[in-house]
Amino acid sequence: MAELRYDSGPGVGGMDGPAEPLPADPGAPGAGGPAEDPGTGLLDRAHALLAAHPVADGYSGLPWALRHLPWFDLELGESAVATDVPRMRQGHVGALFWALHLPEGLTGDRAVSATLEQLDLVKTVVRAHPDGLRLGCAPGPVTDVRHCGRIAVLPGPAGAAALGDSLGILRSLHGLGLRALTLSGASWASEAGLTRFGEEVLREMNRLGMLADLSGASADTLRRACAVSKAPLLCARSAARALRPHPANLPDDLLAALGAAKGLCLVPLTAEQTGPSVRDVADHLGHVREVAGAHSVGLSGTYDAGSAHPQELADASCYPRLIAELLRRGWSDTDIALLTWENVQRVLREADFTAREAQRRREPSTLTIAALDG
């Protein structure tokens, strides 16, 4: 048994408690499914599609949730969280980003050290669960992990506070495995947009191959990032504001700008941002696909991040129900393959290609926030 033990720390407000019991598949014999029951045929087809094109999940809050458990075993199954290996296999999850969540207001050296501790935890957890998990920090290794029958874990996104306003720390975090950083909540990435130092951070991220996440960033920051970045951008937890006026959701003009820049909007499966039912999530996915394009929409489970989920999407095993709903609405196999796996792989490949090209032309930046924004 791959069991880990930690001292139980103080609880974190808003973190998920024990996962809700998983209701029976709506298409299963004898299961009284909801009115939107897609039927056994569509659910079977959804499982078949996901077996070929698994879910690349854009955001999981698991590291911080695990930090506060006295012990856990993700391979056997862990009822205290919504994400474990059996449920990810049932939901056909092939890769997922493990967010390095920080408590509200944590800044400076404390934010840097907390991020380092979580990076260490991610590696420790993956090493302790070798039959189910492997680190996959680039498109090639992610695909290799999938072919080995494991689930690829990509560390990130981390919060901008993790940098401590230092490009050297950015490079160190990348060297330790960090693969995405959220550009918001810092002096250089605020409501006013990216400062000159913020633009330098983004250029250095391009050189490293680190993905930039713009979820929760201001409109000015997102627009400027689209203009500066040579690699595709992510919005790791953003749905359509036209359907639900949540501040982290994107209005249509920003969705169109993200699509034009070949970026990726990963729609969260949360009741707060998308709505209380699987149909609401499908509405958002359809809207983002229509506005940004089929190559710019993906999925973000947002499990174990302190969010309530639609009733039919309570944990990581439930992705087939969402895909069955999309099939019922006429989504093609090609568009579903893009949604679940191919779009994330494209962004990883393009970020890797951009980094290799940038490293031929650009040395590591030594510029400081004082020199650029002072």
VENZI-V320276 format. One record per residue. N is the residue number from 1. SS is DSSP state (h for helix, s for strand, l for the rest). PSI is psi in degrees with one decimal (NA if undefined). NEAR is the number of other ideal C-beta (glycine too) atoms within 8 Angstrom. Layout:
[[N/SS/PSI/NEAR] [N/SS/PSI/NEAR]]
This chain:
[[1/l/132.5/5] [2/l/85.4/11] [3/l/136.6/8] [4/s/144.5/11] [5/s/137.6/5] [6/l/154.7/10] [7/l/132.4/4] [8/l/115.2/6] [9/l/178.7/7] [10/l/147.5/4] [11/l/155.2/6] [12/l/124.8/9] [13/l/132.6/5] [14/l/-5.7/4] [15/l/151.4/13] [16/l/141.5/12] [17/l/-155.8/4] [18/l/140.9/5] [19/l/146.9/11] [20/l/145.9/7] [21/l/139.3/5] [22/l/118.7/10] [23/l/160.8/7] [24/l/149.3/8] [25/l/133.3/9] [26/l/-24.2/13] [27/l/0.6/14] [28/l/147.3/8] [29/l/130.5/4] [30/l/-3.4/5] [31/l/123.4/10] [32/l/87.4/3] [33/l/165.1/8] [34/l/174.2/6] [35/l/-28.8/3] [36/l/16.2/10] [37/l/115.7/8] [38/l/-9.1/13] [39/h/152.4/9] [40/h/-39.4/8] [41/h/-45.3/7] [42/h/-36.6/12] [43/h/-40.4/15] [44/h/-41.7/9] [45/h/-38.1/10] [46/h/-44.4/14] [47/h/-41.2/10] [48/h/-41.8/8] [49/h/-43.4/14] [50/h/-27.3/15] [51/h/-34.2/7] [52/h/-32.6/6] [53/l/80.5/9] [54/l/172.3/12] [55/s/128.6/15] [56/s/100.8/15] [57/s/123.7/13] [58/s/-7.2/15] [59/s/121.7/15] [60/s/133.9/14] [61/l/19.2/15] [62/h/-41.6/11] [63/h/-46.2/14] [64/h/-35.6/14] [65/h/-41.5/13] [66/h/-31.8/13] [67/h/-27.0/10] [68/l/17.4/11] [69/l/138.2/12] [70/l/-30.7/6] [71/s/160.9/8] [72/s/159.6/10] [73/l/101.7/11] [74/l/-25.1/14] [75/l/-39.1/12] [76/l/-35.5/9] [77/l/140.0/10] [78/l/106.3/10] [79/l/-16.0/6] [80/l/-10.1/9] [81/l/169.8/15] [82/l/-0.1/12] [83/l/116.2/14] [84/l/173.1/12] [85/h/-46.6/13] [86/h/-42.6/10] [87/h/-34.2/14] [88/h/-37.3/14] [89/h/-40.9/10] [90/h/-35.2/8] [91/l/0.9/14] [92/l/44.8/12] [93/s/122.7/14] [94/s/-22.4/11] [95/s/150.6/18] [96/s/147.4/16] [97/s/126.3/15] [98/s/106.5/12] [99/s/143.1/14] [100/s/76.4/17] [101/l/137.8/10] [102/l/143.1/12] [103/l/152.7/7] [104/l/132.0/4] [105/l/0.2/4] [106/l/122.6/9] [107/l/176.1/6] [108/h/-144.6/7] [109/h/-33.0/6] [110/h/-38.2/8] [111/h/-40.7/14] [112/h/-47.5/13] [113/h/-37.5/8] [114/h/-36.5/11] [115/h/-43.4/15] [116/h/-40.9/10] [117/h/-39.5/8] [118/h/-36.0/14] [119/h/-42.1/14] [120/h/-40.5/8] [121/h/-43.6/11] [122/h/-48.1/14] [123/h/-39.0/10] [124/h/-43.8/9] [125/h/-43.8/13] [126/h/-43.6/12] [127/h/-33.4/7] [128/h/-8.2/9] [129/l/58.8/12] [130/l/-21.9/10] [131/l/-18.0/7] [132/l/-31.3/11] [133/s/147.1/12] [134/s/147.0/11] [135/s/137.0/13] [136/l/96.7/12] [137/l/10.8/9] [138/l/162.7/9] [139/h/-40.7/9] [140/h/-55.1/6] [141/h/-35.1/11] [142/h/-45.7/17] [143/h/-39.8/9] [144/h/-41.8/9] [145/h/-43.9/14] [146/h/-43.8/12] [147/h/-22.8/6] [148/l/1.0/7] [149/l/15.0/4] [150/l/171.2/11] [151/s/126.2/14] [152/s/131.0/14] [153/s/124.7/13] [154/s/115.4/14] [155/s/127.2/14] [156/s/167.7/15] [157/s/152.3/15] [158/s/162.1/15] [159/s/154.9/13] [160/h/-26.6/12] [161/h/-19.1/13] [162/h/-20.0/15] [163/h/-28.7/14] [164/l/29.3/10] [165/l/33.9/9] [166/l/123.3/8] [167/h/-26.5/14] [168/h/-40.9/6] [169/h/-38.0/11] [170/h/-48.2/15] [171/h/-38.0/11] [172/h/-42.9/8] [173/h/-40.8/15] [174/h/-42.7/12] [175/h/-27.3/6] [176/l/-2.6/8] [177/l/-5.7/11] [178/l/133.5/15] [179/l/-2.5/11] [180/s/146.4/15] [181/s/134.7/18] [182/s/123.9/15] [183/l/72.9/16] [184/l/160.1/13] [185/l/16.9/9] [186/s/161.5/12] [187/l/-28.2/8] [188/l/0.8/13] [189/s/80.8/15] [190/s/-168.3/11] [191/l/-27.1/6] [192/l/-6.6/6] [193/s/-170.2/12] [194/s/132.5/13] [195/l/-179.3/12] [196/h/-38.7/7] [197/h/-37.5/13] [198/h/-39.9/14] [199/h/-36.6/11] [200/h/-37.1/12] [201/h/-45.3/14] [202/h/-40.8/14] [203/h/-39.3/12] [204/h/-34.8/13] [205/h/-42.3/14] [206/h/-42.0/14] [207/h/-31.3/12] [208/h/-22.0/10] [209/l/19.1/12] [210/l/134.3/13] [211/s/141.4/16] [212/s/123.2/14] [213/s/126.1/14] [214/l/14.6/17] [215/l/129.5/13] [216/l/-2.5/9] [217/l/159.3/11] [218/l/161.9/10] [219/h/-39.6/7] [220/h/-38.6/10] [221/h/-44.0/17] [222/h/-44.2/16] [223/h/-41.7/11] [224/h/-37.1/11] [225/h/-38.8/15] [226/h/-36.2/13] [227/h/-33.7/6] [228/h/-40.2/9] [229/l/137.1/13] [230/l/-9.9/5] [231/l/157.3/14] [232/l/147.4/13] [233/l/156.1/16] [234/s/148.6/16] [235/s/97.2/15] [236/l/-16.7/15] [237/l/68.2/14] [238/l/131.3/14] [239/l/-161.2/16] [240/s/118.1/14] [241/l/-25.0/11] [242/l/-25.2/6] [243/l/-26.7/12] [244/l/117.8/12] [245/l/56.8/4] [246/l/140.6/9] [247/l/-25.0/4] [248/l/-10.1/9] [249/l/153.9/13] [250/s/133.6/13] [251/l/165.6/9] [252/h/-34.8/10] [253/h/-35.7/6] [254/h/-34.2/11] [255/h/-42.6/15] [256/h/-39.6/10] [257/h/-40.3/11] [258/h/-42.4/18] [259/h/-41.2/13] [260/h/-29.9/7] [261/l/8.9/10] [262/l/29.4/8] [263/l/-170.5/15] [264/s/123.8/15] [265/s/114.4/15] [266/s/110.8/14] [267/s/124.6/16] [268/s/144.6/14] [269/l/65.0/14] [270/l/142.9/12] [271/l/-34.6/10] [272/l/-41.2/7] [273/l/-28.6/13] [274/l/-26.9/16] [275/l/172.2/12] [276/l/-1.8/6] [277/l/162.5/10] [278/h/-30.7/13] [279/h/-36.4/9] [280/h/-43.7/13] [281/h/-43.8/16] [282/h/-35.8/12] [283/h/-45.7/11] [284/h/-43.5/15] [285/h/-42.9/13] [286/h/-38.7/9] [287/h/-45.1/11] [288/h/-41.0/15] [289/h/-40.9/13] [290/h/-41.1/6] [291/h/-46.5/11] [292/h/-24.4/13] [293/l/154.2/8] [294/h/-23.5/9] [295/h/3.9/9] [296/h/27.7/15] [297/s/139.3/15] [298/s/-169.4/13] [299/s/142.8/15] [300/s/100.8/13] [301/l/-36.6/16] [302/l/29.6/13] [303/s/149.2/15] [304/l/28.6/13] [305/l/15.9/12] [306/l/15.3/9] [307/l/146.6/11] [308/l/147.7/5] [309/l/156.2/13] [310/l/148.3/15] [311/l/-40.3/9] [312/l/-2.6/12] [313/l/52.7/13] [314/l/-25.6/13] [315/l/-175.9/14] [316/l/-6.6/15] [317/l/-7.1/10] [318/l/2.6/12] [319/h/-37.2/16] [320/h/-31.1/13] [321/h/-39.7/15] [322/h/-43.1/15] [323/h/-37.4/13] [324/h/-38.1/15] [325/h/-39.6/14] [326/h/-38.7/12] [327/h/-40.7/14] [328/h/-31.0/10] [329/l/0.4/8] [330/l/11.0/5] [331/l/139.3/8] [332/l/160.5/6] [333/h/-37.5/6] [334/h/-45.9/7] [335/h/-34.9/10] [336/h/-39.4/14] [337/h/-40.0/12] [338/h/-45.7/12] [339/h/-46.7/14] [340/h/-39.9/16] [341/h/-48.8/13] [342/h/-36.2/9] [343/h/-42.2/14] [344/h/-41.3/12] [345/h/-37.3/12] [346/h/-46.0/10] [347/h/-42.0/14] [348/h/-42.5/12] [349/h/-44.2/9] [350/h/-35.8/11] [351/h/-39.3/14] [352/h/-42.7/11] [353/h/-43.6/8] [354/h/-41.4/12] [355/h/-44.0/13] [356/h/-38.8/9] [357/h/-42.4/8] [358/h/-35.3/12] [359/h/-21.8/8] [360/h/-26.9/6] [361/h/-18.2/5] [362/l/128.8/8] [363/l/161.0/3] [364/l/133.4/7] [365/l/137.0/10] [366/l/9.4/5] [367/l/151.6/8] [368/l/163.2/10] [369/h/-33.4/10] [370/h/-38.2/6] [371/h/-34.4/6] [372/h/-39.7/11] [373/h/-5.2/9] [374/l/NA/5]]
